[in-house]
Amino acid sequence: MQAVDDVEAIVVPPERIRVLFVADAELGERILRALMLRRVALIEMGFGGPVLIGPPRSPDVTRLSGFLGRNSIPFRVFDPDEDADASSLLARYAPKPAELPIVIMPDGTVLRNPTDQELARALGLVATNLRSEPYDVAIVGAGPAGLATAVYAASEASRSSCSKRAPSADRLARARGSKTVSAFPQDFRQALMARAFTQAQKFGAQFSLSTEVNRLDCITEWSGTDPTLILELNDGRRVRARTVVVATGAHYRRPEIPNLTQFEAAEYRTGPRQSRPALPRR
């Protein structure tokens, strides 16, 4: 922020804000609405988030744009063929085609063609301080069902003055290019999920997006007097929870077509849709 005159500010720690949200529902709703409208405005302007530099029709630009859009992160895309500054940045930071696109973070960090998880870590979306003690509820999947579960679990915990939080791991193991089937329009669905995500955070839920769960160990171990289940994450960490909810949704099977990925990227390489090479017959 930049003040143009003398101001008086009150600093309130996040923990006290959450207590206020629960204690005064009307005030909490007003603050949340203001924060959500602010985020919507930032997304519409593409202001305050990462900057992607690369051909807009490239598969990796599309992949990273989709990841940022799904997680309601404001971003901008610059085409080096149309923007001289973007072209000079590519020549400086990514001279090799395999390094495209580059992502410039708000703090100035430059990522060269990052994976979704690498970008999530740079954005702070991957939890780094998971509890060693068991969680009440661990939710695998941060889609509509997983977010709804997180809202209800965290709100019940806050009502009972319980300090244990419910983590949600977004298992991004879907095939590249797959679409989520939904009964809602895309913009309405995204707004609904953004609201659920904010509500869950309001009640103290802890999220670790783009964190894949490799295994669920159903052989319970005993912690004190309560049995706990174990989730093994792809980065080697283990999460213990008394209850595990699996809400990963549908996994789309891909057709067994040789060299399918080259046809998925054909529009970027060859131009208009009609010039795509024909798919081989089986």
Summary of the structure (lengths in Angstrom):
residues: 282
radius of gyration: 21.6
end to end distance: 60.2
largest distance: 73.0
contacts: 750
relative contact order: 0.12
helix: 39%
strand: 18%
